[in-house]
Amino acid sequence: MDEVIPLARIQREAQAAATRYSDLNAACPYPFGSDAAHAFCAEFNQARADVAASQEKTCET
């Protein structure tokens, strides 16, 4: 039986990875197609968008 990974943990990992990686495939530690990978992907993409938005704000000032 597969380990159940808390969603909060996946979200924390994805947010941290978004500051270190630009490529989802390099960042995601979960098996392709798994529920954990899907959750990681969604959080990673949102966090990358937030990082990009904050960088744009910094460039404007």
Backbone as JSON Lines, residues from 0, in Angstrom:
{"i":0,"aa":"M","n":[0.84,-1.18,0.0],"ca":[0.0,0.0,0.0],"c":[0.88,1.24,0.0]}
{"i":1,"aa":"D","n":[0.49,2.25,-0.77],"ca":[1.26,3.49,-0.88],"c":[1.12,4.33,0.39]}
{"i":2,"aa":"E","n":[2.2,5.06,0.68],"ca":[2.2,5.98,1.82],"c":[1.27,7.16,1.51]}
{"i":3,"aa":"V","n":[0.51,7.58,2.5],"ca":[-0.34,8.76,2.36],"c":[0.49,9.96,2.8]}
{"i":4,"aa":"I","n":[0.67,10.89,1.89],"ca":[1.48,12.08,2.16],"c":[0.53,13.25,2.41]}
{"i":5,"aa":"P","n":[0.68,13.93,3.53],"ca":[-0.2,15.05,3.83],"c":[-0.09,16.16,2.77]}
{"i":6,"aa":"L","n":[-1.22,16.69,2.38],"ca":[-1.25,17.74,1.37],"c":[-0.42,18.95,1.8]}
{"i":7,"aa":"A","n":[-0.45,19.29,3.05],"ca":[0.33,20.44,3.54],"c":[1.82,20.23,3.3]}
{"i":8,"aa":"R","n":[2.29,19.01,3.46],"ca":[3.71,18.7,3.2],"c":[4.03,18.87,1.72]}
{"i":9,"aa":"I","n":[3.17,18.36,0.86],"ca":[3.37,18.49,-0.58],"c":[3.4,19.96,-0.97]}
{"i":10,"aa":"Q","n":[2.5,20.74,-0.41],"ca":[2.45,22.17,-0.72],"c":[3.71,22.89,-0.26]}
{"i":11,"aa":"R","n":[4.2,22.57,0.93],"ca":[5.44,23.18,1.43],"c":[6.61,22.83,0.51]}
{"i":12,"aa":"E","n":[6.7,21.57,0.13],"ca":[7.79,21.13,-0.75],"c":[7.73,21.83,-2.1]}
{"i":13,"aa":"A","n":[6.54,21.97,-2.64],"ca":[6.38,22.61,-3.94],"c":[6.73,24.09,-3.87]}
{"i":14,"aa":"Q","n":[6.32,24.75,-2.81],"ca":[6.65,26.17,-2.65],"c":[8.15,26.37,-2.52]}
{"i":15,"aa":"A","n":[8.81,25.52,-1.76],"ca":[10.26,25.62,-1.62],"c":[10.95,25.31,-2.95]}
{"i":16,"aa":"A","n":[10.47,24.32,-3.66],"ca":[11.07,23.95,-4.94],"c":[10.91,25.05,-5.98]}
{"i":17,"aa":"A","n":[9.84,25.8,-5.9],"ca":[9.57,26.86,-6.88],"c":[10.62,27.96,-6.82]}
{"i":18,"aa":"T","n":[11.27,28.12,-5.69],"ca":[12.33,29.13,-5.58],"c":[13.67,28.6,-6.07]}
{"i":19,"aa":"R","n":[13.8,27.28,-6.19],"ca":[15.07,26.68,-6.61],"c":[15.06,26.15,-8.04]}
{"i":20,"aa":"Y","n":[13.89,25.79,-8.54],"ca":[13.77,25.18,-9.86],"c":[12.83,25.98,-10.75]}
{"i":21,"aa":"S","n":[13.13,25.97,-12.03],"ca":[12.19,26.54,-13.0],"c":[11.46,25.43,-13.76]}
{"i":22,"aa":"D","n":[11.99,24.22,-13.67],"ca":[11.42,23.09,-14.4],"c":[10.71,22.13,-13.45]}
{"i":23,"aa":"L","n":[9.44,21.91,-13.69],"ca":[8.64,21.03,-12.84],"c":[9.2,19.61,-12.8]}
{"i":24,"aa":"N","n":[9.63,19.1,-13.93],"ca":[10.14,17.72,-13.98],"c":[11.36,17.54,-13.09]}
{"i":25,"aa":"A","n":[12.19,18.54,-13.0],"ca":[13.37,18.47,-12.14],"c":[13.0,18.65,-10.67]}
{"i":26,"aa":"A","n":[11.93,19.37,-10.42],"ca":[11.54,19.71,-9.05],"c":[10.72,18.64,-8.35]}
{"i":27,"aa":"C","n":[9.87,17.95,-9.08],"ca":[8.9,17.05,-8.46],"c":[9.51,15.72,-8.02]}
{"i":28,"aa":"P","n":[9.41,15.4,-6.73],"ca":[9.98,14.16,-6.22],"c":[9.01,12.96,-6.27]}
{"i":29,"aa":"Y","n":[7.81,13.2,-6.77],"ca":[6.78,12.16,-6.73],"c":[6.63,11.46,-8.08]}
{"i":30,"aa":"P","n":[6.19,10.21,-8.08],"ca":[6.04,9.46,-9.33],"c":[5.05,10.13,-10.29]}
{"i":31,"aa":"F","n":[5.42,10.16,-11.55],"ca":[4.59,10.74,-12.59],"c":[3.19,10.14,-12.55]}
{"i":32,"aa":"G","n":[2.18,10.99,-12.58],"ca":[0.8,10.53,-12.63],"c":[0.17,10.24,-11.27]}
{"i":33,"aa":"S","n":[0.97,10.28,-10.21],"ca":[0.41,10.0,-8.89],"c":[-0.39,11.2,-8.39]}
{"i":34,"aa":"D","n":[-1.25,10.96,-7.41],"ca":[-2.02,12.05,-6.81],"c":[-1.09,13.09,-6.2]}
{"i":35,"aa":"A","n":[-0.01,12.62,-5.58],"ca":[0.95,13.54,-4.98],"c":[1.6,14.41,-6.04]}
{"i":36,"aa":"A","n":[1.93,13.83,-7.19],"ca":[2.54,14.6,-8.27],"c":[1.58,15.65,-8.82]}
{"i":37,"aa":"H","n":[0.32,15.3,-8.92],"ca":[-0.68,16.27,-9.4],"c":[-0.81,17.44,-8.42]}
{"i":38,"aa":"A","n":[-0.84,17.14,-7.13],"ca":[-0.94,18.19,-6.13],"c":[0.33,19.05,-6.13]}
{"i":39,"aa":"F","n":[1.48,18.4,-6.25],"ca":[2.74,19.12,-6.31],"c":[2.77,20.05,-7.52]}
{"i":40,"aa":"C","n":[2.36,19.55,-8.65],"ca":[2.34,20.31,-9.89],"c":[1.49,21.58,-9.75]}
{"i":41,"aa":"A","n":[0.3,21.44,-9.23],"ca":[-0.6,22.59,-9.07],"c":[0.01,23.63,-8.15]}
{"i":42,"aa":"E","n":[0.56,23.21,-7.03],"ca":[1.15,24.15,-6.07],"c":[2.43,24.76,-6.63]}
{"i":43,"aa":"F","n":[3.24,23.96,-7.3],"ca":[4.5,24.45,-7.89],"c":[4.2,25.52,-8.93]}
{"i":44,"aa":"N","n":[3.24,25.26,-9.81],"ca":[2.9,26.22,-10.86],"c":[2.39,27.53,-10.26]}
{"i":45,"aa":"Q","n":[1.58,27.45,-9.21],"ca":[1.1,28.67,-8.56],"c":[2.25,29.42,-7.9]}
{"i":46,"aa":"A","n":[3.11,28.7,-7.24],"ca":[4.24,29.32,-6.56],"c":[5.2,29.96,-7.58]}
{"i":47,"aa":"R","n":[5.41,29.31,-8.73],"ca":[6.27,29.89,-9.78],"c":[5.63,31.18,-10.31]}
{"i":48,"aa":"A","n":[4.33,31.19,-10.47],"ca":[3.64,32.4,-10.92],"c":[3.8,33.51,-9.89]}
{"i":49,"aa":"D","n":[3.71,33.17,-8.61],"ca":[3.89,34.16,-7.54],"c":[5.32,34.7,-7.54]}
{"i":50,"aa":"V","n":[6.3,33.83,-7.75],"ca":[7.71,34.25,-7.81],"c":[7.9,35.21,-8.98]}
{"i":51,"aa":"A","n":[7.36,34.86,-10.14],"ca":[7.5,35.7,-11.33],"c":[6.83,37.06,-11.11]}
{"i":52,"aa":"A","n":[5.67,37.08,-10.49],"ca":[4.97,38.33,-10.22],"c":[5.76,39.2,-9.26]}
{"i":53,"aa":"S","n":[6.35,38.61,-8.25],"ca":[7.13,39.39,-7.28],"c":[8.41,39.93,-7.92]}
{"i":54,"aa":"Q","n":[8.98,39.19,-8.86],"ca":[10.17,39.66,-9.56],"c":[9.81,40.82,-10.5]}
{"i":55,"aa":"E","n":[8.64,40.76,-11.11],"ca":[8.2,41.85,-11.96],"c":[8.0,43.11,-11.14]}
{"i":56,"aa":"K","n":[7.43,42.98,-9.94],"ca":[7.23,44.13,-9.07],"c":[8.57,44.75,-8.7]}
{"i":57,"aa":"T","n":[9.55,43.92,-8.41],"ca":[10.88,44.39,-8.04],"c":[11.51,45.16,-9.19]}
{"i":58,"aa":"C","n":[11.33,44.71,-10.4],"ca":[11.9,45.37,-11.57],"c":[11.24,46.71,-11.84]}
{"i":59,"aa":"E","n":[10.0,46.87,-11.47],"ca":[9.27,48.1,-11.73],"c":[9.66,49.21,-10.77]}
{"i":60,"aa":"T","n":[10.19,48.87,-9.6],"ca":[10.49,49.91,-8.62],"c":[11.86,50.5,-8.82]}
